[in-house]
Amino acid sequence: MITQTAASNDAPSGPRRTRVKICGLTRPQDLDEAVAAGVDAIGLVFYPPSRRCLTLEQAADLRARVPAFVDVTALFVNPDAQAVRQVIEAVRPDLLQFHGEESPGFCADFGMRHIKAFRAGAPGLETAATLARACEAYGQAAGWLFDSYSAGYGGSGSGFDTTLLADVSRGPGVPALVLSGGLKAETVGAQIAALEPFAVDVSSGVESAPGIKDPARIQAFMRAVRAADAAGMP
Ligand SMILES: O=C(O)c1ccccc1NCC(=O)[C@H](O)[C@H](O)COP(=O)(O)O
């Protein structure tokens, strides 16, 4: 296990620039707002019980609006492989994101960069040691996303006890630490200062209703992230 480095957002050195992903986009105007606000990635949900779930056609239309240098992430919960392949074919995401009990092999099987999400505090993930051990099995992931433990697997707007991240390996060559779960403009700065994640991920905290993003909240969230990074500059 690589011991926790002192570096901010897992980078060996240099100024901090916390990456930002806004997830659960459903409307073209919201996607345009997120891109204009400077996000690094957007997330498209393919989990039918979610009110943010998209059809392949809706997702392809959104994906077509995303410019270069902004990643498109396709998000699943315990999908069958065929459903993932259909999304890859129709949407051409840059990254896959798995929020369920998918095995390391299943996640890696598509030959694409992927993020594995962990519900901190879920059964078997109730301590820093067990959470860190669970992550280690997903060493091929490009990122480890830590979310709260919710029945809906994500998008809950709830936070979690981030001391559970204390033993998670960090540093070069280790999947990036992505902090998620109930973040909003009012709280993300303190979370960045305390944890120095490589990236933050938000859905509910920039919404006026499920799947409906609020431009003012998106802009406030981005300002808060940039202010936290500026405050942490060496
Ligand atoms: O957004 C959803 O509805 C969703 C449903 C099931 C699994 C994941 C989902 N969202 C994925 C995300 O990465 C969210 O951004 C993350 O769970 C944080 O959500 P929030 O607490 O609302 O900011």
The ligand as a MOL file (V3000), in Angstrom:
LIG
                    3D

  0  0  0     0  0            999 V3000
M  V30 BEGIN CTAB
M  V30 COUNTS 23 23 0 0 0
M  V30 BEGIN ATOM
M  V30 1 O -27.1810 10.7160 -10.0890 0
M  V30 2 C -27.8350 9.6900 -9.8880 0
M  V30 3 O -29.0780 9.6520 -9.9260 0
M  V30 4 C -27.1270 8.4050 -9.5870 0
M  V30 5 C -27.8680 7.2410 -9.4100 0
M  V30 6 C -27.2110 6.0410 -9.1360 0
M  V30 7 C -25.8190 5.9920 -9.0570 0
M  V30 8 C -25.0640 7.1470 -9.2300 0
M  V30 9 C -25.7200 8.3570 -9.4970 0
M  V30 10 N -25.0050 9.5230 -9.6320 0
M  V30 11 C -23.6130 9.4360 -9.8020 0
M  V30 12 C -22.7430 10.4140 -9.2040 0
M  V30 13 O -21.5390 10.2840 -9.3980 0
M  V30 14 C -23.2500 11.5250 -8.3310 0
M  V30 15 O -22.6620 12.7120 -8.7560 0
M  V30 16 C -22.8160 11.2160 -6.9110 0
M  V30 17 O -23.5330 10.0890 -6.4610 0
M  V30 18 C -23.0390 12.4020 -5.9860 0
M  V30 19 O -24.3810 12.7820 -6.0060 0
M  V30 20 P -24.8620 14.0090 -5.0630 0
M  V30 21 O -24.7030 13.5410 -3.6300 0
M  V30 22 O -26.2940 14.2210 -5.4580 0
M  V30 23 O -23.9890 15.1870 -5.3710 0
M  V30 END ATOM
M  V30 BEGIN BOND
M  V30 1 2 1 2
M  V30 2 1 2 3
M  V30 3 1 2 4
M  V30 4 1 4 5
M  V30 5 2 4 9
M  V30 6 2 5 6
M  V30 7 1 6 7
M  V30 8 2 7 8
M  V30 9 1 8 9
M  V30 10 1 9 10
M  V30 11 1 10 11
M  V30 12 1 11 12
M  V30 13 2 12 13
M  V30 14 1 12 14
M  V30 15 1 14 15
M  V30 16 1 14 16
M  V30 17 1 16 17
M  V30 18 1 16 18
M  V30 19 1 18 19
M  V30 20 1 19 20
M  V30 21 2 20 21
M  V30 22 1 20 22
M  V30 23 1 20 23
M  V30 END BOND
M  V30 END CTAB
M  END
